[in-house]
Amino acid sequence: MIKIREMFKIIKKIIMEKPKKLLLVGGGHAHIFLIKQFALKPIPGVDLFLVSDSNYQYYSGMAAGYVEGIYGLEEISFDLRKMCRHSGVEFIKGRVTGIDAQNRCVTLESDEIVPFDILSLDTGSDMAGGNVQGVVEFAWCIKPLGNLIALRKNFIGLTAYESQVVIAGAGAAGIEMAFALKALSDIMKKNIEITLAHSGNLILKGYHENVREKTMRKLNRDKIKVLSNHKISSILEKDIFMESGKQINYDFLIWAAGPKANPLYKSSGFSVDKDGYMIVNSYLQSVDYDFIFGAGDCISFSEFAYVKKVGVYAIREAPYLYGNLLRFIRNEGLQRYIPQKNYLAIISAGEKQAIMQYQGMAISGGMSYKLKGFIDCRFMKKFKFY
Ligand SMILES: Cc1cc2nc3c(=O)[nH]c(=O)nc-3n(C[C@H](O)[C@H](O)[C@H](O)COP(=O)(O)OP(=O)(O)OC[C@H]3O[C@@H](n4cnc5c(N)ncnc54)[C@H](O)[C@@H]3O)c2cc1C
């Protein structure tokens, strides 16, 4: 008798149990992988949602190629709405401004509340230096990458034959932009002077010395000026003021000052590292809440301090994120992810040239660019399944 009652209870539980809500925030690299997996293999008993502040996700590896004119916008972008439609994921357009882990919901900028049972975060990073006076009003910020559409259009629209272009930041992104704009200005047959201004004493911080040397040689060949130890303190319509007291003029200013943490994690009460990135364990799981996971630039590993804010890691983490979300839903043991220390980095140097770094080796030229093009196009082809 008791057994039959127990059985009814179990059957009732199965029938009545609501599907679990898996909410993805941000359409970053790892989530692109997840959305494709959902298209290939739907997860029974799970409702899927994606909140993204943009309908499109742009692939940063091809961003410089787009600015230069090698790739069209369609070639470097994922249509998130379409991807979601083909994968049974409900797309919600909005920017998440708060995460309430206790009540398992997120708040959007529009004040809409989106509930979840399990949350996965892949929101990337913001651009540093946005608080420098005048940046918002006068500079073209390269992040979010969607900004590159207007940046390119306005650069092409520069009317003066001789224009001064300044790029703030000499990391890989700033350098790639400098080379791309130089190549584009040659196509436009304009005499555009490009200057890279940055606060450090060396370009390409974190790269090998021989990569830096090859890059400096190409910058010199392209007549791109480098101003090291020049920290920008404020900007007016045509003038840039440095902390040193120096002042330079510009007609077009690009802001490429490197990554900065999204304030969302700190303000939502998560454990964050010294820079404000959400701390996760080696299962890509928040150290505060076991039902919250993350990947890409927005996370910081409690164990692996060497992981950099580059897309390579977001891509490598994706299958682990996917696997661990499934395992968590099924109450199975999670799989440990150990990030690699070495990875191939290829900096686009304009005119279908690139500088490649792998384990201390630096190779520059057309072959490096071909390899970069092959890897980037393969990535787009693999995930543009819709
Ligand atoms: C110009 C440039 C070139 C680069 N080139 C390379 C390269 O060649 N190789 C490389 O490895 N790395 C490169 N990087 C670094 C690389 O772009 C990042 O490391 C990578 O994009 C991080 O991926 P992600 O998945 O963490 O997030 P992202 O790709 O940044 O995606 C995050 C997404 O989340 C959305 N989002 C953010 N906040 C919210 C929110 N609150 N609510 C909703 N949605 C939100 C964003 O709009 C975005 O679509 C480059 C960066 C730049 C700027």
The ligand as an ORCA input file, in Angstrom:
! r2SCAN-3c Opt
* xyz 0 1
  C      39.945     44.800    -31.510
  C      40.156     43.550    -30.725
  C      40.811     42.470    -31.313
  C      41.023     41.298    -30.599
  N      41.646     40.266    -31.241
  C      41.801     39.083    -30.586
  C      42.401     37.972    -31.248
  O      42.822     38.052    -32.409
  N      42.537     36.809    -30.543
  C      42.105     36.684    -29.258
  O      42.232     35.603    -28.669
  N      41.535     37.727    -28.599
  C      41.362     38.920    -29.227
  N      40.778     39.980    -28.571
  C      40.264     39.776    -27.212
  C      38.900     39.115    -27.327
  O      38.038     39.951    -28.050
  C      38.246     38.847    -25.976
  O      39.147     38.193    -25.136
  C      37.028     37.960    -26.226
  O      36.091     38.628    -27.032
  C      36.367     37.580    -24.936
  O      35.298     36.752    -25.267
  P      34.072     36.574    -24.312
  O      33.362     35.371    -24.795
  O      34.513     36.598    -22.907
  O      33.174     37.878    -24.490
  P      32.841     38.827    -25.707
  O      33.293     38.279    -26.985
  O      33.306     40.191    -25.308
  O      31.255     38.810    -25.702
  C      30.497     39.269    -24.611
  C      29.095     39.565    -25.070
  O      28.263     39.851    -23.966
  C      27.486     41.010    -24.211
  N      27.252     41.658    -22.896
  C      28.182     42.291    -22.148
  N      27.634     42.736    -21.000
  C      26.342     42.370    -21.048
  C      25.251     42.546    -20.150
  N      25.415     43.164    -18.966
  N      24.039     42.070    -20.496
  C      23.857     41.421    -21.689
  N      24.848     41.229    -22.571
  C      26.075     41.674    -22.253
  C      28.342     41.840    -25.138
  O      27.586     42.723    -25.919
  C      28.976     40.754    -26.009
  O      28.154     40.446    -27.086
  C      40.575     41.187    -29.257
  C      39.922     42.265    -28.657
  C      39.709     43.438    -29.380
  C      38.993     44.582    -28.699
*
